[in-house]
Amino acid sequence: MKPIWIVDDDHSIRFVLEKALAREQFAVRSFASAREVLSALDDDEPQVMVSDIRMPGGSGIDLLGKVKAKLPGLPVIIMTAYSDLDSAVSAFQGGAFEYLPKPFDVPKAVELIRRAVDESLREEVRDTGASAMPEMLGQAPAMQDVFRAIGRLSQSTVTVMITGESGSGKELVARALHKHSPRAGGPFVAINTAAIPKDLLESELFGHERGAFTGAQTMRRGRFEQADGGTLFLDEIGDMPFDLQTRLLRVLSDGQFYRVGGHQPLKSNVRVIAATHQNLEERVRAGSFREDLFHRLNVIRLRLPALRERREDIAMLTRFFLQKSAKELGVDAKRITDEALQRLMAFDFPGNVRQLENLCHWLTVMAPSQVVEAKDLPPELLGREGIATRQAPVETDGVAAPPPAAAASVAVPLPSVPPTAATTWLGDLQREARSLLDAGAPDVWDALSRKFEAQLIQTALEVTRGRRIEAAQKLGIGRNTITRKIQELGLDD
């Protein structure tokens, strides 16, 4: 781990923090000015930086901006005297992790630095994952077999059949086969044969001439023509109508086809990759899939494992999808606790990777804080009873969040607090307010508001074990706000 950098022109402050952090087995490097720090950044960088706000030769605020420009993920703790509180709070706008008021309690300072280190290490893991993110993810042996197969096929244009359950990532494999093939410079065209009505599928595949049928007002190129020189991915091939199977077989056999209503044969220079979640051997035996087409497609078969067969990949995939969802929505990525991950790893995911991705998008929108805990997971993963279900997607801030499961509804847990509890505390508040008003007490609004805010913040800090930023997230307020309120309400005393 990289060292903690202490920046303060006061030697005594540096000395105290150095000794306290050394006892906790942290490496420390100290600086007396911002100028020294900027010079050191040329060949080194800290895990966490703790900087005074007022120093000769450059303020901590200016240093914060310059360091953040170079190391945007670095947690920076600003030290300040109470008179500098406004400046310290404004530093949060520049990305400060937290502020440390002087004079400070040394154990509290060490605990704050430890939390900053933990955040920094989590950020490093996320950054490493994002910077080295491959097109497909998987450490499980079954997925490594798939990756090896893609590598072996990288110089080939042979027909490939991909099998696997719905949502397991068959199109991703097809795209990877195309990307790493000699046809990578050509188009990749995908069509789901199960999603297009039988009457339109022939035209979609082979195109049509003008006037070939009612509504065919212009000539249209089909997917085989669109994929010329590249790859055509036929998803859910097992659902293709029997008569179209015959036409597909002919194209695969001699490389020629006709547009619907056409009389001029067209040449096909296309590599075909097919995929299905069905057992094609059984469909051949049942007479619903042509045996000769099956053998023509089944030159190389790749089986994609279900997510429940590669549970060791769930944690990595979850973190990746949380990052992806946050980027798409323009919000900060949420983290997930080990307990929540264990719950996910125990779930069978009938919708496979697609279901996990939808779940992560749901959590990005619906989880109440930046840290996703087990209790934040949707009820179908927790096996809860007493669920109220709404038949439309939940919409938050204009973003529709799809349900994590394959069902078209979103399950929302019923409130865990009985309605009478709210009635009780509101009744207490009413009695307290009436008592003060009847007695002619001054500033009733301020007095009760301070008590209310203090109780909320104290309770949130108890839940988060003193972690202010997490407490602010749970309360739905900014970290600047909670810092200011703690000072105003005297909760640091």
N, C-alpha and C positions, 0 to 999 in steps of 0.2 A: 504494500500500500504506500502511496505517496505521502510526504510529510504534511503536517498542518503548518500553515504560514501564519505567524503572528506579526502584525504591523502596528507599531506604536512608538512614538518618540519617547515615551516614559519607560526608562529601563526597569523600574520596579514592576510595572504591569507585565512586561515581557518575561521577567524573571519568575514571577508567581505562576503565570500560565505555563511556562516551559516546565517547571518542576511538577505542577499538577498533571500535565499531560504525559510527562515522562513516567510518572507513577502508574498511569493507565496504559503503558506500553505504546504510546503514540510517538512517532518520529516528529520532531518539531524543527522548524527553521524560522529565525526571527529577523525582522527588519525594522530599522529606525525611521524610514521615510518611504513615501510612495515611489520616489525615484529609484531606490534600491530594488523595489519589487518589480518595476517595469523592466529594469535591466536583467533581473534574474529570470524573467519569463522567456528570455531568448533561448535558454538552454534547460529550463526546468519548469515544472508546474506543480501546484499543490493539490491535495485531496480536498481541503477546505481552507478558506482564508478568513482570518479574524482581524479586522482592521479598525483602528480608531477613526473617528470622524474628523477630528481637527489635528492636523500635523503641519509643521513647517515644510514648505516646499511642495505642497499639494494636499488637498483634502481627501478624506476617505470617500466622499461622494464622487469626486472626479476619478479616483483610482478605481472605484467600483465600475464606472462606465467603461473605462479602458480595459479592465480585466475581463468584464463580461463580453466585450466585443471580440476578445480573443478566445475566451473559454466560456461560452454561453451556459454550459451546464454546471459550472462551478458554484457550490454554495458559498456565499459570502455573508459573514456575520459582522454587523457594524457595532462597534463599541461607542458609547456616548454617555456624557454626563446628562443629568436630567434636563438641564437648560437647553440641551441640543436635541430634545425629544422630537420636536417638529421636523427637524432636518433628518433625523433617523427614520421617522415614519415615511417621509417623502422618498427616502432611499429605496423603499420597497418598490416604488415605481420603476426604479432602475434595476430591479431584480434581486435585491438583497434577500437572503434566506430568513434572517431574523435579526433583531437588535439585542444588544447586551448592555443594560444600563450600568453606569458607574456610580458609586462603588458596587461591585457585584459580589455575590456569594460564589466562592470558588467551586464547590460541588455543583451548583446550578450551572455555572459556566461550562464545566466539563460535560455535564449531561447534555447541554445544548449543542456543544461541539460534537458529541457522540451521535446525536440525532442527525446533524448535518453530514457527518461521515456516512451514516447508514443511507441517507438520501443520495449522496454522491455515488456510493457503490451501486445502488439500484439504477441510477442514471447511466452508469458505465455499462451495466448489463444491457439496458435498453438500447443505448447507442451502438454497442457492439452488434447486437442482434439486427438493428436497423441497417447499419452500414454493410453488414455481410449477408443481408437477407437474400437467399437464393430464390429462384422462381418456384421451387417446391421445397417443402420442409418435411423432415422425417429422420429420426435417429433409430427407429425400430428396425430390427433385422429385415422384416418384410418390405419396408420401404427402401432400405438399402439395396435389396435385390432388384426392386424396380429401377432405381437409379443406375445400377450396374447394367441392366438390360438396355436402358436408354443410351448409355455410353457405348455399348457394343453395337447398337443399331445406328450409331451416329453417321456412319459412312454408307448407309444402305437406304434404299427407297422401297424396300419390300413392304407388302401389305401387312398391317398389324391389326389384331383384334384385342381390344381392351375390355376386360370383364371386371365387374365390381358393383357393389350396391349403389343405389342412387345417393348422390351427394358425396361420394368418396373421392372425387377429383379426377374423373376420367378425361374431361376436356383439358385439364392442366397437363396431363401426361401426353395427350395428343399434341398440344401446342409445343411441349418440350421436344417431342420426337421430330416435329417439323423444324423447330428452331435449330436443332443440332444435326440436321440432315443436309445433304447437298442441295436440297430444294429451299433452303432457308431464305433465299432471296426472292422466292415467289410468294404468291398469296396463300394465306391459310383461311379456308372457308369452312364454316361449321353449319350444320343443319340438324335439327332434332326431328327425326322422321315421325316421332310419336306426337309431336305438337302441331302438325300440319294436317288438315283434313285430306282424306284419301283423294278426293277429286282435284285438289290443288297440288298434291305432292309431286305428281309426274311433271307438271309445269315447273315447279320449283327446282327439280333436279335437272331437267333436260331443256327447259325453256320452251317457248312456243312461237309460232309464226303469227303474223297479223291475220285475224279472222279465223283462227283455229277453233275458237269457241266463242260463245256469247260473252262480250266484254273484252275480248282480246283485240283491242284497237291498235296496238303497236306490237312489233316484234320484241320479244324479251329473251335475254340470255339467261340460261339456267345456271345452277351452281357448278356443274361440271365445266362449263365454259369460263365462269368466273374464276375457278381454281386452276385454270390452265397454267402449267409450269410450276404449280405448287402442290398443296395438300388439301384434300377434301375430307373433312371429318364427319362421318355419318353416325350421329348419336342415336341410341336406342334402336339399333338396326333390327332387333328382334321384333319390333312392332310394325315393320314395313309390310304393306299389303302384298299378298302372294303374287299377283300379276306384275307388280312393279319389281319384285325380286327377279323375275325373268329378264326384264329389261336391264337391270343392274348387272346381272350375270353376263349378259351379252357385252356390255361396256367393258367389264373387267376382262373378258375373254379376248376380244379383238380390238378394243380401244376405240370403237366407233359407236355413235348414237345419232338419233334423229330428234330434232325439236318436235314438240307436239304440233301436228298439222304440217310438218315439213317433209320434203322428199329428197333433200340433199344430205348425204351422210357427213357427219362432222367427226374429226379426230379428237380423241381425248388424251392429253398428256398430263395425267393427274395421278398422284399417289393417294390411295384410299386408306384411311384409318377408320375402323368401325369400333363401336362400343355398345355394350348392352349390360343391363342388370339381370337379364334373364338367362336361364339355362338353355342354350341353343340346341344342345344335344337332345334334350327332352322335347323341344319344339319340332325338331326334325323327326323324332319318333312319332310325335302326334300329327305329323303331316302339315303343320302350319308354317314350316320354314324349309326351303329347298335344301336338300343335302348337298347338291353340287355347289350352290352358293356358299353354304357353310364352309366347305373345304377350300373354296377359292378365297374366302376372307380369313380363314383360320390358319394362315401361313405361319405367323408368329403370334403367340398369345401372351398377353401380359395380364396377370391378375392383380388388381388393386385391393389391398386389404381394407376391411371395415375399420372404422375408428376404434371400436372396442377391441380390435386385435392389435392395436398399437397404442395402448393407453399411455405409454411412456412419452408419447409425442404431444399429449393433450396440454401439458403446461406450456411448452414452447409455442404451440399453435395459439393458445389462449392469449399469451402476451403479444404475439404478433398481430392477432386480429384486433386486440384492444388498441394497439398502436395505429393500425390501419383505419379503424373506425374513427378514432380521434382526429386523424389527419383529414379524413373525408368530411367530418363535421366541423373542422376548424376549432377544436377544443383541446384542452390538455389531456393526455393519455392517462387513463386510470390504471392503478396498480391493483393487484389481487393478492389476498392473503393465502398462506399455505393451506389453511383449513378449507377455504373456498375451492382451491385447486384440488384438494383431496376429494371433495364432493363431486367435482366435475369428472375426476378420473374414475370414480365409482359408477358413473352414469353410463348407460349403454349407447346413447346417441343413435337412435334408429335413423336419423337423418344425416349421420356421419359428419364430415368436415363442414358441409354447408350449414348444418344445424348449429354447429359450434360457432361458426362465423356470425350467423344471425343472432345467436345468444350474446356474443361479444358486442354486437351493435346495439342490442337491447340494453345491455348493462351500461354502455357508454351514455345512453340517453337517460336511463331510468334509475341507475344506482344513485343513492342520495349523497354519497361523498366520493372523494377521489380514491379512496381505498375500498375496494370491493370485498366485503366480508361474506361468510357463508350465508348469513341471514338475508343478504341482498339478492341471492339467486332466486330465479322464478320458482313458484311452488311445485311445478312438475318435476324439478330436480331435487326438491326437498321432501317430496311425498307428503305434503301437508294436507290436512282435511279442512273442510269449510272454506272453499274457494269461491269467490264471486267472479264470474267470467263475463267479459264484454266481447261482443262479436266483431268489433272493429278494432284496427290497430290503435294503440295509445299514441297520442300526439303531444309532444312536449316542445314548446318553443318553435312550433311549425314543422318539427321533424317527426315523421311517422316512423315508429319503431316496430318492425315486424316481430311476431312472436318467435321465441327460440325453437319451438318444436314445429313439427310439420303441420299441426292443426292450424286453422285459420283464425283462432281466437287468442286473446291475450289474457292470461290468468293473473288476477290481482288479488293478493291476500286481503282478507277482511281485517279491519283495524283490530290490533291486539288489546287495546285499552277499552274497557267497557264504557259506554256513553255516560254512565253515572259518575265516572271519575272526573270527566271534564266539568260536569255540573257541580261537583263538590268544590273543586278549586276555584271555579268562577264564583260560586256562592261565598267562599271565604274572602275572595277579593272584593266582592260587593259589600260584605259586612265591614271589612277593614276600611274601605273607602267611605262608607256611610259614617263610621265612627269618627274618622278624621275630619270629615266635612261638618258633622254635627258639632264637633269640638272647636271648630273654627281654626284648625291647624293651617299654617301657611304652606304654600308650595306642595299641595297634595299630589299633583301630577308628577312633579320631579321626584318626590319621595318614593312613591309607589313604583315609578318607572325604574328608578335606581335599584330597588329591591328585586324587581322582576328581572332586569338585565343581569344583575349580579348572580341570582340563583341559576339562570340559564347558563351563564358562562361557567360558574363553578361546577355545575352538573356535567357539562360537556368536557371540562378539564379532568374531572374524575373518570369519565368514561374513556378518555384518551390517555389517561395516566400523565397528564400535564403537557401533552403535546399540543401546543397552541394552534399550529397551522391545521392539524387534523381536526381540532375542536371547531375552528372557524369553518372548515369545510362541512362538518356535520351540521352546524347551525345554519349554514347557508349564507354566511357573511364573509367579507374579505379579511385577509390576515391583518391588513392595516387597521381595520375596524376593531378586531378583537384586541389587538395590542393597545390601541388608544383607550378602549373601554376598561381594560384591566388597570391601566394607570388611573383613569378618571374615578373608578370605583374603589380604588385602593385594595385590589385583590392580590397585589404582590406583597402586601405587608404580612 
